[in-house]
Amino acid sequence: MERDIDEIASSIIEFRKELVPQVKQIFNLIVSIHKAIYVQPPLKHVFSFSTNLETDSILRMDIMESTGKQGKGINKSRSLIYDLAILFYSIQNNIKSPRFIIHDGIFDGFDKAKALKTFNFLDKKIAEGFKFRYIVTLNDEGVFKNSGKSADKLHERILNDARVRLTPSKPLFKKEF
């Protein structure tokens, strides 16, 4: 029985070693998306990856680890960046998974410049040939309006491209939730 346990432990270690390239690819995607939106590289306490084979887990990935209390903006940023990284990783590697993300209210209270950079990044990915849908609710009144010429253009484009525009007088399914 001990021999069987040793064989299983050995195969787990080999499997973990095989995962290192995928972990690095996801990490590089996270860093590139972060740079596209925030310019500077992410702080260590924002994202942390480890492929340490000495730990009990296959992969240590601390998305929410923090040395201090984080605001809603940082937490929303983490979710946004992580979700986009997984989406683009699955597209790049032709993994059978959904080709869309739904973010409800992720840009509420978000810095308008960062939101604009996010949409510009998504436009760049579309120009590179990535096929995906980004479904988002923009609950803040005029989230990009009056933030500069490019933001005004983006605001107009979002309004033109929107499949559904809901308002208090025009709720989803004609019902208030």
Backbone as a ProteinNet text record, in pm:
[ID]
protein_1_A
[PRIMARY]
MERDIDEIASSIIEFRKELVPQVKQIFNLIVSIHKAIYVQPPLKHVFSFSTNLETDSILRMDIMESTGKQGKGINKSRSLIYDLAILFYSIQNNIKSPRFIIHDGIFDGFDKAKALKTFNFLDKKIAEGFKFRYIVTLNDEGVFKNSGKSADKLHERILNDARVRLTPSKPLFKKEF
[TERTIARY]
82.2	0	87.6	195.6	285.8	348.9	380	438.1	337.5	210.4	105.6	93.3	99.3	90.8	208.8	329	448.2	436	380.6	362.4	262.6	154.4	54.2	115.2	188.7	253.6	350.9	424.5	519.8	447	335.1	261.7	200.2	160.7	107.4	216	336.2	447.4	476.9	475.8	499.6	389.7	265.9	153.8	168	207.1	225.3	335.6	440.5	548.9	499	410.3	354.8	267.5	210	121.4	196.3	324.6	401.1	388.3	399.4	384.4	247.2	140.3	7.2	-6.6	49.3	44.1	117.2	231.9	308.9	233.4	165.8	90	-24.8	-97	-205.7	-150.2	-38.7	22.1	62.8	123.8	164	42.9	-67.7	-190.3	-239.4	-238.1	-282.7	-197	-65.9	24.7	1.3	-15.5	-35.1	-167.8	-272.7	-401.1	-390.6	-324.6	-305.9	-229.9	-123.5	-44.3	-125.6	-212.8	-294.3	-392	-437.9	-535.9	-469.4	-364.6	-304.6	-163.9	-103.5	30.3	139.5	141.1	245.5	214.4	316.7	291.9	215.3	144.1	64.6	152.1	103.6	172.3	164.7	263.9	266.6	144.2	88.9	-26.9	-157.1	-153.4	-274.4	-292.6	-186.7	-189.2	-64.6	-79.5	33.9	20.7	120.7	121.7	243	228.9	342.5	329.1	437.3	438.6	529.1	535.5	616.1	563.5	644.1	599.6	607.6	654	665.2	537.6	443.9	320.2	223.7	119.3	20.2	-70.3	-87.3	-177.7	-102	-175.1	-115.2	-60.6	-134.8	-98.1	-148.6	-64.3	-107.1	-130	-252.6	-286.1	-370.5	-311.1	-379.4	-428.9	-549.7	-606.2	-648.5	-700.5	-754.3	-663.4	-544.6	-456.1	-420.2	-413.8	-385.1	-321.6	-226.8	-164.7	-245.5	-334.2	-416.5	-554.8	-642.5	-777.7	-774	-844.7	-849.5	-986.2	-988.8	-1114.1	-1187.8	-1312.1	-1393.1	-1330.4	-1263.9	-1202.9	-1097.3	-1010	-905.1	-968.1	-1068.1	-1133.1	-1204.1	-1269.4	-1333	-1227.7	-1115.4	-1007	-954.1	-934.5	-886.1	-982.1	-1110.9	-1210.5	-1208.8	-1207.3	-1206.1	-1085.2	-967.3	-843.3	-837.4	-872.9	-871.1	-968.1	-1090.6	-1190.3	-1144.2	-1088.3	-1038.6	-922.8	-833.3	-719.9	-768.1	-864.3	-916.2	-987.3	-1063.7	-1130.8	-1029.3	-927.4	-830.4	-739.1	-712.7	-635.5	-712.2	-840.9	-919.7	-934.8	-943.2	-950.6	-817.7	-706.4	-573.9	-543.3	-590.8	-559.6	-673.9	-771.8	-885.6	-952.2	-968.8	-1035.7	-1186.2	-1259	-1404.6	-1461.6	-1496.1	-1553.9	-1630.8	-1712.7	-1787.1	-1693	-1735.6	-1658.6	-1722.5	-1769.8	-1829.1	-1805.8	-1814.5	-1810	-1927.9	-1990.2	-2096.6	-2049.7	-2039	-2003.1	-2118.3	-2178.7	-2290.2	-2240.1	-2235.4	-2199.5	-2051.9	-1965.7	-1823.2	-1762.2	-1819.8	-1765.1	-1831	-1926.1	-1988.3	-1883.2	-1862.1	-1763	-1620.2	-1601.6	-1469.8	-1414.1	-1284.7	-1220.6	-1251.7	-1304.8	-1346.6	-1231.2	-1112.7	-996.6	-961.6	-972.5	-941.5	-1049	-1173.7	-1281.5	-1261	-1223.4	-1196.4	-1081.1	-974.6	-861.2	-902.8	-994.5	-1043.2	-1114.1	-1202.5	-1274.2	-1179	-1079.6	-979.9	-900.7	-868.2	-798.7	-884.6	-1014.3	-1104.1	-1115	-1119.4	-1119.5	-993.5	-880.8	-753.2	-758	-814.3	-825.5	-915.1	-1022.8	-1110.8	-1034.1	-955.5	-874.9	-770.4	-724.6	-627.5	-693.3	-827	-896.6	-964.8	-961.8	-1032	-1181.9	-1255.6	-1400.8	-1462.5	-1528.1	-1588.6	-1694.8	-1774.4	-1875.3	-1842.9	-1856.3	-1840	-1972.2	-2041.1	-2173.2	-2155.6	-2195.4	-2171.3	-2290.3	-2318	-2418.3	-2344.2	-2391.4	-2333.8	-2441.6	-2439.9	-2545.1	-2525	-2399.9	-2375.4	-2426.8	-2500.3	-2554	-2439.7	-2437.7	-2334.9	-2194.6	-2167.8	-2041.1	-1917.6	-1923.2	-1809	-1834	-1955.6	-1992.1	-1909.6	-1868.7	-1791.8	-1657.3	-1595.7	-1463	-1355.5	-1387.2	-1291.7	-1346.1	-1279.4	-1326.5	-1337.2	-1230.8	-1234.2	-1338.2	-1355.7	-1457.4	-1596.8	-1617.2	-1748.3	-1779.6	-1677.2	-1696.5	-1731.5	-1661	-1688	-1829.3	-1867.7	-2002.3	-2107.1	-2089.2	-2183.2	-2183.7	-2065.4	-2057.5	-2127.4	-2106.9	-2172.9	-2324	-2371.7	-2515.7	-2567.6	-2490	-2530.4	-2524.5	-2422.3	-2404.7	-2492	-2544.9	-2620.8	-2738.7	-2749.8	-2862	-2989.6	-2973	-3087.2	-3046.5	-3131.4	-3110.1	-3225.1	-3191.6	-3293.6	-3284.9	-3398.8	-3407.7	-3512.9	-3524.2	-3630.8	-3770.5	-3788.7	-3919.9	-3930	-3815.7	-3814.1	-3730.9	-3787.8	-3712	-3703.8	-3614.1	-3596.3	-3723.7	-3768.9	-3891.6	-4013.8	-4005	-4113	-4153.7	-4053.1	-4079.3	-3967.6	-4003.5	-3904.6	-3854.9	-3723.8	-3666.1	-3616.5
-118.6	0	126.5	123.9	240.1	263.6	154.5	167.5	235.7	197.5	259.8	408.6	442.5	583	660.9	603.9	670.6	690.4	591.8	603.2	715.1	720.3	825.8	962.2	974.8	1102.1	1142.9	1047.1	1076.8	1123.3	1059.6	1100.5	1239.4	1272.6	1406.3	1510.8	1484.3	1578.4	1597.3	1490.1	1500.1	1581.7	1557.2	1632.4	1780.9	1812.3	1951.6	2016.9	1943.3	1998.1	2026.8	1941.4	1962.2	2087	2127.4	2244.8	2378.1	2376.4	2501.3	2590.3	2537.6	2627.5	2695.1	2622.3	2681.3	2789.5	2763.7	2862.2	2989.2	2971.8	3088	3164.6	3092.4	3158.5	3240.7	3184.7	3258.8	3379.6	3359.4	3470.7	3582.2	3546.1	3646.9	3720.7	3650.2	3716.2	3815.5	3774.5	3864.4	3990.2	3972.4	4087.7	4177	4118.3	4200.6	4276	4213.4	4282	4393.6	4365	4466.6	4586.3	4559.7	4669.1	4750.6	4682.2	4753.6	4849.2	4812.7	4895.2	4993.1	4948.3	5028.3	5078.7	5039.1	5077.9	5011.4	5034.9	4976.5	4828.8	4745.9	4604.7	4591.6	4480.2	4464.9	4453.9	4507.7	4493.3	4347.8	4303.5	4163.3	4123.4	4215.1	4177.5	4174.8	4219.1	4216.9	4080	4025.8	3892.5	3818.5	3693.5	3613.8	3473.8	3430.5	3296.3	3223	3094.5	3013.9	2876.2	2824.3	2687.6	2603.6	2640.8	2568.7	2426.5	2329	2191	2128.9	2205.3	2153.1	2172.6	2249.7	2274.7	2158.2	2156.2	2049.4	2064.9	2186.2	2208.2	2198.4	2173.6	2164.2	2299.5	2403.3	2537.7	2634.7	2724.9	2828.3	2954.6	3003	3122.3	3208.8	3311.2	3396.3	3521.8	3514.6	3631	3735.4	3693.5	3788	3811.1	3752.2	3770	3917	3961.2	4102.1	4119.9	4212	4242.9	4347.1	4411.5	4514.4	4512.6	4594	4601.6	4667.5	4608.4	4663.4	4724.7	4826.5	4889.6	4809.7	4849.4	4781.3	4790.4	4902.4	4920.8	4816.9	4788	4687.3	4550	4518.8	4388.2	4372.7	4479.6	4473.6	4458.3	4528.2	4518.1	4376	4314.5	4175.8	4084	4098.5	4013.6	4035.7	4160.9	4195.5	4135	4156.6	4109.8	3957.4	3894.4	3748	3688.5	3739.9	3687.5	3702.7	3818.4	3839.2	3745.7	3724.6	3634.3	3491.7	3445.4	3309.4	3300.4	3403.3	3405.4	3395.3	3481.4	3482.6	3359.7	3305.2	3181	3067.8	3057.6	2949.5	2969.1	3093	3117.9	3082.7	3130.8	3103.8	2955	2879.9	2737.7	2649.5	2712.9	2643.1	2546.6	2593	2514.8	2534	2425.7	2435.9	2498.3	2622.1	2697.3	2814.6	2879.2	2994.4	3102.5	3170.1	3278.5	3412.3	3422.7	3547.7	3563.5	3687.5	3720.9	3813	3793.6	3883.4	3949.8	4081.9	4158.8	4253.6	4231.2	4315	4421.2	4543.9	4655.4	4664.5	4597.6	4599.1	4738.2	4819.5	4953.9	5060.2	5020.5	5116.3	5166.4	5296.3	5354.7	5334.6	5274.2	5247.3	5376.2	5392.9	5508.3	5508	5619.1	5625.3	5601	5651.2	5631.3	5483.2	5410.8	5266.7	5189.7	5230.9	5166.8	5188.6	5310	5340.9	5255.6	5242.1	5158.2	5012.1	4967.8	4830.1	4808.3	4900.2	4885.8	4899.4	4985.1	4995.5	4864.8	4803.2	4674.5	4567.7	4566.7	4469.5	4493	4619.1	4651.4	4598.9	4612.8	4563.3	4411.5	4341.9	4195.5	4156.3	4229.9	4202.7	4225.4	4332.9	4361.8	4252.6	4187.3	4077.2	3946.7	3946	3827.4	3744.4	3788.5	3715.8	3734.9	3626.8	3632.9	3602.1	3702.9	3688.5	3795.2	3778.8	3878.5	3926.2	4054.7	4111.7	4175.8	4115.7	4162.2	4235.9	4361	4443.9	4535.2	4556.7	4656.9	4784	4894	5023.7	5099	5077.8	5133.5	5280.8	5326	5467	5551.1	5652.7	5743.1	5805	5780	5838.3	5803.4	5674	5628.5	5689.5	5714.6	5772.1	5914.5	5959.6	6090.4	6202.1	6297.9	6414.5	6377.9	6271.8	6231.7	6252.8	6326	6349.9	6297.8	6336.8	6305.1	6154.9	6077.9	5934	5865.1	5912.4	5855.3	5884.1	6006.5	6040.4	5951.4	5925.9	5837	5696	5648.8	5516.2	5509.6	5614	5619.5	5608.4	5683.5	5678.9	5541.3	5482.2	5350.1	5245	5251.6	5156.8	5171.4	5293.4	5315.3	5260.8	5280.2	5231	5078.9	5017.1	4872.5	4797.4	4868.5	4803.2	4725.1	4601.8	4518	4556.6	4592.9	4629.2	4747.8	4848.7	4962.4	4965	4943.7	4940.4	5066.3	5113.8	5232.6	5204.9	5292.8	5271.8	5264.1	5336.2	5332.4	5217.6	5151.5	5038.3	4925	4853.5	4749.1	4617.2	4530.6	4399.5	4318.4	4257.1	4177.9	4256.1	4388.5	4478	4453.5	4416.1	4385.5	4442.6	4497.3	4549.7	4437.6	4428.3	4321.9	4378.9
0	0	0	77.6	80.2	-56.3	-128.4	-262.5	-355.3	-345.3	-427	-395.3	-267.3	-225.9	-282.6	-277.9	-332.6	-483	-553	-698.3	-730.8	-654.9	-676.9	-648.3	-537.4	-503.5	-613.2	-666.1	-773.5	-899.2	-933	-1053.2	-1034.9	-911.6	-884.4	-906.1	-857.7	-875.1	-1023.8	-1101	-1245.6	-1313.1	-1273.5	-1329.1	-1297.6	-1176.2	-1135.9	-1217.9	-1246.5	-1329.4	-1470.4	-1521	-1654.7	-1661.2	-1549.1	-1545.5	-1547.8	-1517.6	-1505.3	-1629	-1752.8	-1869.2	-1876.9	-1843.4	-1846.4	-1739.6	-1621.9	-1513.6	-1557.1	-1617.8	-1663.3	-1771.3	-1860.2	-1966.2	-1906.7	-1810.1	-1745.3	-1670.7	-1600.7	-1528	-1624.4	-1737.3	-1836	-1893	-1911.3	-1956.8	-1852.7	-1727.9	-1620.6	-1618	-1626.2	-1623.3	-1745.2	-1864	-1984.2	-1979.7	-1928.9	-1917.4	-1814.2	-1703.8	-1599.9	-1655.6	-1731.3	-1790.1	-1889.6	-1965.9	-2065.1	-1997.8	-1878.8	-1809.3	-1712.6	-1645	-1537.4	-1567	-1675.9	-1719.7	-1634.7	-1503.7	-1419.5	-1391.4	-1363.1	-1331.5	-1200.1	-1183	-1060.1	-936.5	-828	-700.9	-656.4	-581.2	-539.7	-459.9	-382.5	-302.1	-381.8	-507.3	-588.8	-653.3	-714.2	-772.8	-728.7	-695.6	-652.4	-709.9	-784.3	-840.3	-787.5	-766.3	-724	-785	-837	-887.1	-797.7	-671.9	-574.6	-561.5	-599	-596.9	-458.3	-361	-224.5	-144.6	-195.8	-121.4	-139.8	-60.1	-68.7	-189.9	-236.3	-348.9	-480.3	-585.7	-718.5	-761	-731	-773	-669.1	-629.1	-536.2	-618.1	-615.4	-690.6	-599.5	-544.9	-448.8	-517.2	-568.9	-637	-535.2	-423.8	-328.6	-207.8	-207.8	-93	-79.3	43.1	65.8	202.2	209.2	337.2	412.9	347.2	410.9	351	406	351.8	215.5	121.6	-13.4	-38.1	-121	-156.8	-262	-286.9	-386.9	-525.3	-553.5	-685.6	-715.5	-619.1	-640.3	-656.6	-577.1	-588.5	-722.8	-769.4	-900.9	-1010.5	-994.7	-1092.4	-1099.4	-983.9	-981.1	-1056	-1026.9	-1092.1	-1243	-1284.4	-1426	-1496.1	-1441.4	-1503.6	-1505.6	-1395.3	-1388.8	-1490.3	-1495.7	-1589.3	-1734	-1767.1	-1904.3	-1935.1	-1839.3	-1860.8	-1888.8	-1812.8	-1834.5	-1968.9	-2004.9	-2134.8	-2248.5	-2246.3	-2355.7	-2353.8	-2237.4	-2228.3	-2296.2	-2267.9	-2327.4	-2478.5	-2524.6	-2669.5	-2735.7	-2678.8	-2736	-2743.2	-2645.1	-2637.7	-2687.4	-2751.8	-2811.7	-2713.5	-2591	-2487.8	-2504.9	-2499.1	-2513.7	-2386.9	-2399.3	-2288	-2347.1	-2266.1	-2318.5	-2371.3	-2474	-2534.8	-2500.6	-2378.3	-2333.8	-2184.2	-2140.5	-1998.2	-1971.8	-1857	-1813.7	-1685.3	-1689.2	-1569.5	-1538.1	-1425.5	-1383.8	-1287.2	-1332.3	-1245.4	-1210.5	-1284.9	-1249.8	-1265.9	-1352.3	-1373.2	-1285.5	-1200.7	-1109.4	-1011.4	-1009.3	-920.7	-966.9	-1082.2	-1138.9	-1196.7	-1193.3	-1254.1	-1403.6	-1453.6	-1594.1	-1690.3	-1656.1	-1743.2	-1753.7	-1643.1	-1643	-1719.6	-1704.7	-1779.6	-1929.3	-1966.7	-2106.7	-2159.2	-2080.5	-2122.2	-2135.6	-2050.3	-2060.1	-2192.8	-2229.7	-2356.7	-2475.8	-2465.8	-2572.4	-2585.2	-2471.4	-2471.7	-2540.1	-2508.2	-2569.7	-2720.4	-2761.5	-2905.5	-2973.1	-2905.9	-2960.2	-2977.9	-2880.2	-2889.4	-3007.6	-3029	-3143.1	-3273.3	-3279	-3398.3	-3423.3	-3316.2	-3328.7	-3372.9	-3385	-3432.9	-3325.6	-3202.1	-3095.9	-3114.3	-3104.9	-3118.5	-2982.5	-2925.5	-2793.7	-2775.9	-2672.9	-2635.4	-2494.9	-2476.2	-2343.3	-2307.1	-2212.7	-2171.9	-2040.2	-2040.1	-1922.5	-1898.5	-1770.3	-1736.5	-1698.7	-1749.2	-1714.3	-1636.6	-1506.9	-1421.9	-1390.8	-1389	-1360.6	-1476	-1443.9	-1545.7	-1624.8	-1756.3	-1841.7	-1796.3	-1778.8	-1720.6	-1787.8	-1919	-1989.5	-2037	-2025.4	-2079.9	-2014.9	-2097.6	-2054	-1989.6	-2039	-1988.5	-2093.7	-2197.8	-2304.8	-2436.5	-2544.2	-2678.4	-2703.6	-2669.3	-2695.4	-2606.6	-2484.9	-2395.4	-2448.1	-2501.4	-2558.3	-2678.5	-2762.4	-2877.5	-2830.6	-2728	-2673.8	-2616.8	-2544.7	-2486.6	-2597.1	-2703.8	-2815.9	-2881	-2899.9	-2962.2	-2876.5	-2744.1	-2654.8	-2666.1	-2668.7	-2682.7	-2815.8	-2922.7	-3054.3	-3062.6	-2997.8	-3003.4	-2903.2	-2805.4	-2698.5	-2756.3	-2713.4	-2756.8	-2681.6	-2556.8	-2473.6	-2388.7	-2385.7	-2296.6	-2198.2	-2073.2	-1969.2	-1885.4	-1845	-1760.4	-1653.2	-1553.5	-1454.3	-1517.4	-1626.3	-1692.4	-1793.8	-1823.1	-1916.8	-1855.3	-1755.3	-1685.2	-1764.7	-1723	-1784.1	-1768	-1873.7	-1875.6	-1827.1	-1839.6	-1797.5	-1653.4	-1570.8	-1430.5	-1346.1	-1230.5	-1138.3	-1047.4	-1031.5	-946.7	-816.4
[MASK]
+++++++++++++++++++++++++++++++++++++++++++++++++++++++++++++++++++++++++++++++++++++++++++++++++++++++++++++++++++++++++++++++++++++++++++++++++++++++++++++++++++++++++++++++++

